[in-house]
């Protein structure tokens, strides 16, 4: 199954999001991996685009990650993320890929992956970062501190340049609080507070191949931005500030370039403006409220679901898959989406979604993308 979106504002930089999913669960893992890679390679050639970021979703990272990394070694062309979050259609592997035209890419000496189009901006990706410190809190501290050093080497800092993070937490019900504490503490040292701003993020269940890696981090930063190009989304008529319940991320972020607006919506669930979980045990009503919350964030960005380019959906209970899949098929027939198994950070939340998008805009005061 191939789903592709294209953002084309008639400049030389087109953006594509591709979701690839196996439809035959009877293939073994090696066969499924080959099918995915072959399909991706053919699509990339057809689009004549360059890979920016790829994330593989696996059903069993301990037994599958090495095969994926081995297959990618020969044609690794972008920031690569691999995480155990099983596709819920009964197969073993799925792929989300982000591609662009007319860009240059390179891996920097410090491990960051750089994407550039003109001399104004450098887009910096990191992926698959983890360590084996003895608990989730220390692992998160080390991840963030190392990332801060990488950004510093590129003339950047966490507060002004990091746009988006993902924290995948092994056994999230037991380890999430360590991630929260470490992030809060490190952010405070970087002037990231409720009085300044945080960073759009998803904190979700996910496992590395090594069971002692409790946290994996992926992140995206942009060098060359002016502060007024970045805006944060709150939708306070639907959602509360995350700091109200002790965590530190933004609900959504936009970046304005001369020719487009990028939209990043964080992991969003069925929550009200007091921070309460709405509709416990009801997957249909939680899904609809989640959509309502995301839509309110998009409206604040002067956008709609029509501007969304990709959606990742996380389900706590695989038994909800068929119901949720049908709902998404009906609501988003033209938008690439993928539904995977992953526990949300509060047990009462049955579903969470995140998304990215782009909208054609004209901002003559800023350089184009």
N, C-alpha and C positions, 0 to 999 in steps of 0.2 A: 504494500500500500504506500503510495507516494502522495504527499501533500506539499504543495509549493505555493508560497506567496511572493509577490514581487512589488517592491516600492520603486516606482519609476517617475521621477519628476522632470524628465527630459534633460537631465544633466548627464555627465559621463559616469557618475557613480550610481548604479542601480544596486539595490539591496534585495537579497533573497533569503528566505527561511525555508528550509526543507525538513520535513518529518518523514522518516522512512521506518516502516514497520513490516515485519514478516507476517504473512497470512497463513502459512502452512505450519502448524505446530508439530507436525510429524518429522520435520527435518531435525537432524542433530545440530549441536551448537556450531560446529565447524561449518556445516552447510549453510546455516542461517547467517553466520558471519560473512561468508563469501558472497551470499546473495546481497547483503546490505552493502558491502564494499563495492561490488560490481555495479550495483544500481547507483550508488553515490558517485562513483567515478564517471559513469555515463552521463549523469545529470550535470555534473560540474562541467564536463566538456561541452555539453549542449548549451548550457547557459553562458559559457565562456567567462566564468567568474572565478574569483580567488577565494579560498577558504579563509575565514577569520576565526571561527570557533566551532568546535564539535563536541557534543556530549553523547557518549554511549550509555544507555540504560540496560543493565544486565539483571538476569534473574538469580545469578549465583557468582558473585565477584570472586570468591576464593578459588573457584575452578575455571573461571572464564577470563579474568582480567589479563593474565599473561598472554593468552592467545590474541586478545584485542591489541595489546601493546606491541606484541610481536608483528602482527599484521600491519600496524601503523608505522612501525619503525622505518620501513622502506619508503613510505610515501607520506610521512608526517609533515603536514604542510600548514599547520595552524595550532593554536592553543587547543589542547586535547584534555577533556574531562571524561573520566570513567567512574561510574558509580553503580552500586547495587540498588536499583529501584525497578523491580520487574515490570515489564509491559504486562498489562492485565488482560490481554486477549489470549493468554495461554502460550505465548512464545517466549523466547529466551533473550532477545536482544532488539533494541530499537535505537534510532539515531536522530538527533536534532543537529542540523548544520546551518551555520550562518555564513553567507557568502556575499561578496561585493565585486563590482567591476572597477577597473581603472585605479587600483590601489597597489601599493608595494607592501611587502611584509618581510620581516626578519626576526630571528630569535636573538635577543640581546645577551650579553655576556652574563648578566645576573639572572637569566632565566625567564624574564618577561618576554612576551611576544608582542611585537610592535606592528601596527597597521597604520599606514599613512597615505594621504592623497595629495595634500598640498603641504607647504612648509609651515603652516600655522599650527596644525594639530598633530599629535601623535597619540594613537589609541593603544593602550597598554593592557594586555590580558595576562592573567595568571590562572593556572588550572591545576587540579590534582595535587594541591599542596597539602601535605600532612606531616606529622612527626609522631614519635612514639614515647612522648613524655608520659608520666605515670597516671594522669587523670585528664579529663576533658578540659578542665579549667586551664591547666598548665599547657596543654596542647594548643588551645586557642590563643593564649598569651604569646606563645612562641610563633605561631602562624602570623598573628597580627604584627608582632614586633619585627619579624623578618620581612614582611611585606612593606612595612614602613621604611625599612632600610633600603629595599629595592626601589621604592618610589623616590627616596631621597637621592639615590644615585642617578636618577633621571631628572633631577631638578623639580620633583613633585612632592606633595605631602598628602596625607590621608584625608584631611579636612577639605582641601580645595579641589582635589583631583579625582578621588575615588568616587565613582558613580553608582556601582552595583556590586554587591557581594552575595555569595551563596555559601551557607554553612550546612553541610550534610553531617548528621549526627547519628552515630551508631548507637542503638538502644536509646532513642531520644527521651523516652519517659524517665530514664534515670540519669542521663548525662546533659540534658539541655540546660539545667540551672548552672552548671559549671561554665558552659559556653556563654550564657548571659552575663555572669559575674565578670568573666575575663573581658568580654567585649565592653561592658560598661566601664570597667576600670581603665582599660587601654584608651578607649574613646575619650575619657575625661582628660587624660594627659595630652590628647591631640586637639583640645578645644572643641570636641564634639559633644554637645550637651543639649538639653531641652531648650536652652535659651539661644543656641546657635542653630544647629541642625544635626541630623544623623545621616545615614546612608541607606538608600533603598536596598532591601535584602530579603532573602528567603532563608529561614532556618527550618530544616525539615529532616525527617528520618532518612538515612542512607548509609550504606556500609562500604568501606574499602575492602580490598582483598585481605589485608592484614587485620585480624579481629582486634588487635590492640591499638589500631588507629581509630580513635573515638570521634575524630572530627576531620573532615576534608573541607578545604576552602577553595573556591573559585572567585575571581574578582576582575573588575573592569575599571580602568581609570583613563582619563583624557588629559594629556598635557597640552597647554596652550589656551585653555578656556579663560574667559573673563568671568568674574563672579556673577555678573548680571545675566549671563547666559544660562545659569542653572536655577531651576525653580523646584520647589517641593510641594507635594500634593497632600492635602489633609482630609478634605470632605467631612468636616466636623459635624455636618447634619446627619451623617451615617456612622461615622467612626470616631473613636477617641484617639488622643495622642498615645503612642506606644509607651511613652515614659510614664503614663498614668498607672500602668501595671508592671513597671520596673524593667522594661526592655528598651533597647536603643536602636531603632531603625525607622526610616521614613516609609510611609505608605506608598509613595510613588515619587518619581523624579522626572523632570523633563530637561532636555538640553536644546537650546535654540542655536542653530547654525544659520548662516546667511540664506540657505536654500531649503532648510527642512527643520522639523522638530522631531527629536527622538523622545520616546515615552518608555519609561521603565516602571512597571507596576509590581510591587513586592508581593510576596506570598500573602494572599487575602482569603479570609474565611468568613463564616457566618457569625458576625459580631455586630453589636450595636454601639451607639455613641457613648455608652457607659462602660464599654469593655466586656459586656456579658456575652456568653455563647447563646445564640438564638436557635431555637428548634432542636433541642437535644433529641437524638435517636431518629431524626427524620431527614433522610438523605435528600429527598426531593426539595423540601422547604429550605434546607441549608444551602443547597446548590443555587436556588433562586435568590436567596438573600446574598450569597457570595457574588453572584452576577450584579445584583443591585449595588453592592458596595464598590465593585470594580467600575461599574458604569458611572457612579458618582465621582470617583477619582478621575476618570477620563473626561468627564464634563468640566471639571476644574481646569483641565489642561486644554480646553476647547477642542476636545476630540470625542470620538465615539468608538464603538466596537469596530466600525468600518476601517479605522486606522490601525487596528491591531494586526500584527504580522505573524505572531506565533503564540501558542498557549500551552503551558505544561500544567497538567492536572494531577493532584496527589490525592489518592484515596487511602484511608486507613483500613477499610475492610474490603477485600477483593470481591466479596459477594455483592457489593453495590455497583460493580462495573457495568453490567448490562443496562441498568437503569440510567446511570450517568452518561454512558456512551450515547444512548439514544437521545438524551436531552441535548448533549453537545452537538450531535449530528444535525439536529433540527435547528438549533440556534446559530451554529457556526458552520454552515455547509461549505464555505469557501475559505475558511481560515485553518491553516495547519494547527492541529492540536494532537496531544499525546496524553494518554491516561496511564499513570504508573502507580505502583503500590509503594506507599510511604506514610509513616505515621506523622501526623501533624503535632505541633508542640504542646497542644492541650488535648488530653484524651477525649474530651467531649466534642471536639471538632472532627467531623467525619470526612471533610473534603476541604481542599485548599487549591487555589490556582494562582499562577503568576503569568505575566505576559510582557511582550515588548512590541513596540510599534513605531511608526513614522508617519509624519504628515507633511505635505508640501506647504512651505511657508516662505515668505520673503522678509528677511531682516537685513536691510542694506547696511546696518551698522556693524554687522558681524561678517567675518569671512565665511565662505561656503564650506561645506563639509570637506 
